[in-house]
């Protein structure tokens, strides 16, 4: 009889210790914020020659506004093929009526294109229309160097030069 009461007491203490020392699942959940990713290609005439761009990017931010990510732009014109790799350090996502816009800034990590020197600050933007309709395309901008600017994507507007993509090329989540 004494053995049963000792066993029951130990079992209750073990359960109580487990309950008191285990954190709730909400306390260990990651602190997610907005995200943006996509890939595709576009072409345009820049006033002098035709250019074909392909791109891929992925950016994630936490609830505190800290962002990280990477973008790669492969640029082909009549004379050369270059690649620019950007370390994304800022992501601003705004959404309304099924349309989500993302503005991203970062620093060029690698470039063999003289228009985008290594360590220069750049900006680009994307638009995801998948919540609006599957017939409305997504959009992407090329990258632009922002010389002398000390702010980040929260301080800038969206570039105006935008190119159509297929409706599911870009995903942006607020």
Residue, then its C-alpha position, 0 to 999 in steps of 0.5 A: x500500500x505504501x508503495x502505491x502512494x509513493x508511486x502516485x506521489x512521484x507521478x504527480x510530482x513528475x507531471x507537475x514539474x513537466x507542466x511548469x517547466x514546459x513553455x507554451x507553443x506560442x512562446x516558441x513560435x518564430x516571429x514572422x513578418x512580411x516576405x517577398x519572393x519571385x523569379x522571371x524575366x523581362x526585356x526592354x529597349x533602354x533608348x540605345x539597345x535592347x536588354x533582356x533581364x532575368x531575376x530571382x529574389x527572396x526577402x523576409x522580415x521579422x516583426x521588428x522590421x529587420x530584413x534579410x534576403x538575396x536577389x540575382x539579376x542576369x542582364x544580357x544586352x547586345x554586347x555583354x552578359x552580366x550578373x548582379x547579386x544583391x544582399x537585401x537588407x530592407x523590405x517594405x510591404x504594403x497591401x490593399x484590395x488583393x494587391x501587395x507591393x514590396x520595396x526592397x533595398x540592399x547592397x551589391x555583393x557581386x557585380x560584373x556590370x559597371x552600371x552596378x558597382x560592388x557595395x553600391x546601394x540599390x532599390x527595386x520593387x515588385x507587385x503581387x496581384x494573385x489576391x486580386x485575380x489570376x488574370x492581372x499580371x505581377x510586376x517587377x522593376x529593374x534595380x536602380x543605384x541610389x547614390x548618396x542616400x542614407x535611408x532605407x526602403x521605408x524612406x523611399x517610394x516605389x520606382x516607376x519603371x515596372x515590367x509585367x510578369x506572369x500572374x504567379x511569378x511573384x509572391x508577397x505576403x504582408 
